């Protein structure tokens, strides 16, 4: 009777939810991670620190929290992602975190996307993240001016954006 040996891969790798090679590279930096995830309805941003028994979440922001600051528009567009990035940087500074490294999971990095809009918000609010400026969306897209082509709400989005941006900066 012959026996065959086989190995079972980690469950999250089998499910296609974690790239362990990429995760190990991020953890070797020994810096906190700025985790940015996009859902169908909002953006979720977290500052995570590695611990041997599991990652510790230091600060978290969901773009739906912008409603507390007066945001009346979609929580999944570029301006909302940018403002959520500013909020996470503000919370990170409250926990004395000055810098982080970007962790965008299995998302394909495409120039000018919501992930990079959120990252731009965090960088503009003072969080030190190693990144090239060429990947960020344009200023017009961050303010929501690209939405004006099919919405009459353009002026209110831009006004709300500027008002909340000033409120977050303090």
C-alpha positions in Angstrom: 0.0 0.0 0.0 1.4 3.3 -1.0 0.7 6.6 0.7 0.7 9.9 -1.0 1.7 13.0 0.8 -0.1 16.2 0.0 -0.2 19.6 1.6 -3.2 21.7 2.3 -2.7 25.4 1.6 -3.9 27.9 4.1 -7.6 28.4 4.0 -7.5 32.1 3.1 -5.1 31.4 0.3 -7.4 28.6 -1.0 -10.3 31.0 -0.9 -8.3 33.7 -2.8 -8.6 36.2 0.1 -4.9 36.6 1.2 -1.7 36.8 -0.7 0.8 35.6 1.9 3.9 36.5 0.0 2.7 40.1 -0.3 1.6 40.2 3.3 5.0 39.0 4.5 6.7 41.7 2.5 4.5 44.3 4.2 5.1 42.9 7.7 8.9 42.9 7.2 8.8 46.7 7.0 7.8 46.7 10.7 5.6 49.8 10.1 1.9 50.1 10.7 -0.2 49.4 7.7 -2.8 51.7 6.2 -5.4 49.1 5.1 -7.8 50.4 2.5 -10.7 48.3 1.3 -13.6 49.2 -1.1 -17.1 47.7 -0.7 -20.1 48.3 -2.8 -21.4 51.0 -0.5 -18.5 52.6 1.2 -14.7 52.7 1.8 -13.1 51.2 4.9 -9.8 52.4 6.1 -7.8 51.0 9.0 -4.4 51.5 10.7 -3.2 47.9 11.6 -0.2 46.9 13.6 1.2 43.3 13.4 1.0 41.2 16.6 2.0 37.5 16.8 -1.4 36.5 18.0 -3.2 38.6 15.3 -3.2 42.1 13.8 -4.2 44.9 16.2 -6.4 47.6 14.7 -5.4 51.0 16.0 -7.8 53.2 14.2 -10.6 52.7 11.7 -12.8 54.9 9.5 -15.8 54.0 7.4 -16.8 56.6 4.8 -20.3 56.5 6.3 -18.8 58.4 9.2 -18.7 61.4 7.0 -22.5 61.9 7.6 -21.6 63.0 11.1 -19.6 65.9 9.5 -22.5 66.9 7.2 -21.7 64.8 4.1 -25.1 64.2 2.3 -23.8 62.5 -0.8 -22.6 59.0 -1.8 -20.1 57.3 0.5 -18.5 55.4 -2.3 -17.3 58.2 -4.7 -13.9 59.8 -5.0 -14.6 62.9 -2.8 -15.9 60.6 0.0 -12.8 58.4 -0.3 -10.5 61.4 -0.1 -12.3 62.8 3.0 -12.2 59.4 4.7 -8.5 59.3 4.0 -8.2 62.6 5.8 -10.2 61.3 8.8 -8.0 58.2 9.2 -4.8 60.3 9.1 -6.3 62.5 11.9 -7.2 59.4 14.0 -3.7 58.0 13.4 -2.0 61.2 14.6 -4.2 61.0 17.7 -2.6 57.6 18.4 0.9 59.1 17.7 1.3 57.3 14.4 3.3 59.4 11.9 3.7 57.0 9.0 2.4 53.8 7.5 2.7 51.6 4.5 -0.2 51.0 2.1 -2.0 47.6 2.2 -4.6 47.4 -0.5 -5.0 43.7 -0.4 -5.8 41.9 -3.7 -7.1 45.1 -5.4 -5.4 45.8 -8.7 -3.5 49.1 -8.5 -4.9 51.4 -11.1 -4.0 55.0 -11.4 -6.6 57.5 -10.2 -8.9 55.0 -8.4 -10.8 55.4 -5.1 -8.1 53.6 -3.3 -5.6 56.2 -4.3 -8.0 59.0 -3.6 -8.2 57.8 0.0 -4.5 57.5 0.1 -4.2 61.1 -1.2 -6.5 62.2 1.6 -4.3 60.5 4.2 -1.1 62.0 2.7 -2.6 65.5 2.5 -3.6 65.2 6.2 0.0 64.5 7.1 0.4 60.7 7.3 3.8 59.7 5.9 3.2 57.0 3.3 5.8 56.1 0.6 4.0 56.8 -2.7 4.5 58.5 -6.1 2.3 61.5 -6.8 1.6 60.2 -10.4 -0.9 57.6 -9.2 -3.3 60.1 -7.5 -6.5 61.3 -9.2 -6.6 64.9 -10.4 -7.8 67.7 -8.1 -10.9 68.2 -10.2 -11.9 64.5 -9.6 -11.2 64.7 -5.9 -13.5 67.7 -5.6 -16.2 65.9 -7.6 -16.2 68.2 -10.6 -16.3 65.1 -12.9 -19.8 64.3 -11.5 -21.2 67.6 -12.8 -21.5 66.1 -16.3 -24.6 64.1 -15.2 -25.7 65.6 -11.9 -27.1 69.0 -11.1 -25.8 68.6 -7.6 -22.2 69.6 -8.6 -22.1 72.9 -6.7 -23.4 71.3 -3.5 -20.9 68.4 -3.7 -18.0 70.9 -4.2 -19.3 73.2 -1.4 -19.8 70.3 1.0 -16.4 68.9 0.1 -14.6 72.1 0.9 -16.6 72.6 4.1 -15.9 69.1 5.4 -12.3 69.3 4.4 -11.8 72.4 6.4 -13.6 70.9 9.4 -11.4 67.7 9.4 -8.2 69.8 9.1 -9.4 71.8 12.1 
